[in-house]
Each structure stands twice: as structure tokens, then as C-alpha cells.
Amino acid sequence: MPLLQNHIAVITGAASGIGRAIALGYAREGAQVALLDTNEEAVAEAAQEIRRSGGQAESFKLDVSKRADCIAIAKRIAEHVGKVSILVNNAGIARRNGMLGAAEAVISDWEDIIAINLTGVFNVTHAFLEPLRANKGRIVNIGSIQSFVHIRTPSSPAYTAAKHGVLGFTKALAAELGKDGVRVNAIGPGFIATPLNAKTRSDHPEYVKIFVDHTPLGRAGTPEDIVGPAIFLASDLSAYVTGSIVMADGGYRAV
């Protein structure tokens, strides 16, 4: 029997990269998936790809930083898809202006990254809390190696702060919702080659080398490398796992 049969899963940031890969993986494991993203055309195409493969998928446009829109989408999904039992908070952006950069860029980075990468996780989780509690659901938050460290390549302090916050939110929610049977965990990707960082990888191959040289497995990750941990944390295989982060970083934090 597929590991996620009879589950309805919501994945944010599902138009590309890690989110899209997780949506495809969940559908392969029998889940009915709702894909959310700001890119309406791309997320619709991702849902269509799942349907072409025989899976069940619907897509919705959503900016996770807009709390009222998150509440509205949760209501639409409840009415048209069903009661959600799995939530993956994956939506995020990355910028590389340090604290000593131009003031306008630093301030803009802080406001945008915190709004999407941290407050967005709260907004979506809060919007879907009722069905998740009713179904003893599973929440999977996408953290980062930057949930623990600030990387040596250029990166904004806002991104590191947001990913630290995601891990803290994961632990706090796990402690509060455990009595309801809701499990809350995170995944900590290392350097994953996605469309989000394609330009940086192209323009700055030296950044890639810094990451790979520090990674025991000796390569960048792919979105598919995150799918296994995401399935594990959403399935009954992890029935006694909550408040944890599964690192999928090629060993980056081991050295």
C-alpha cells in the first residue's frame, strides 16, 4: 500500500524545485495534493504533470505573506478538495545582501524574507490548523543548514534568522500540538540545485565549490534528495518523531 494513501497534502512553493519534487513524490505515494505558489501558470503545470501520471492534484495561487489569502485558500481547499492531513511549508526566497550592504537592500531583504520565509510559515499553518488537528495531521517545515549556521558564501542575515525561526517554530508547535496527535518536524536541506539559485550558480561557480568542498558526499543536492525525508516525515514510518529536524545536507554539518 502506498505510504500516503488517503491523505490530502498541501505543499507551498510547489511550482518548482523542492516543493514541486515533494508534490510529485507525495502523489506517487497515493496522496491527493494541493499545490500552492505565487506563480499561477507554473503551479498549474506542475499539477497537470501529476494528473498526467495518474495522480490527484489541484493548484492554487497563493502569496503566503498575505494572511487573509491563506485563510481564504484553506477554506477553498476544504470545500473543493477535502480535509488536509499533511502540510509542507516550503515557500521561500533567498537574497545575498549582507548587513553591510546598501541600506535600502538590507531593509528590503529583511522585510521580504521574514514575511515569506518565517511569517508565511505561521500564516499557512494557522490557516490549516483546524483540519490538521482534527485529522492528527503532519506538518513538515523546510528549514536549512542555516537553521544552525550562517554560511560562508554571501547570504543575508534575514535568511539565517528566518531559518533559525522555522526550526524554533517547529519545536514550539510540536510541543503544543502533540496532545492532539499532530506531529511537526522539519527538513534541513544543504546546498540544493534549484531554479531559485540557478543564476547564482551560473554567475558564481566559486560559491558552489565552497559548498561542495565542505560537503562529505562531494556534490550539490537535487530536489529529489529532499523527497525521501519528506515522505518519511509525512508517513506513519515516523509515527514517534516530532519536534525534530532531518538534515539532508550531504553531511555539511558533520564537518
Secondary structure, DSSP 8 states (H G I E B T S, - for coil): --TTTT-EEEEESTTSHHHHHHHHHHHHTT-EEEEEES-HHHHHHHHHHHHHTT-EEEEEE--TT-HHHHHHHHHHHHHHT----EEEE---------TTS-HHHHHHHHHHHIIIIIHHHHHHHHHTHHHHHHTT-EEEEE--GGGT---SS---HHHHHHHHHHHHHHHHHHHHHGGGT-EEEEEEE-SB--GGGHHHHHH-HHHHHHHHHH-TT-S-B-THHHHHHHHHHHSGGGTT--S-EEEESTTGGG-
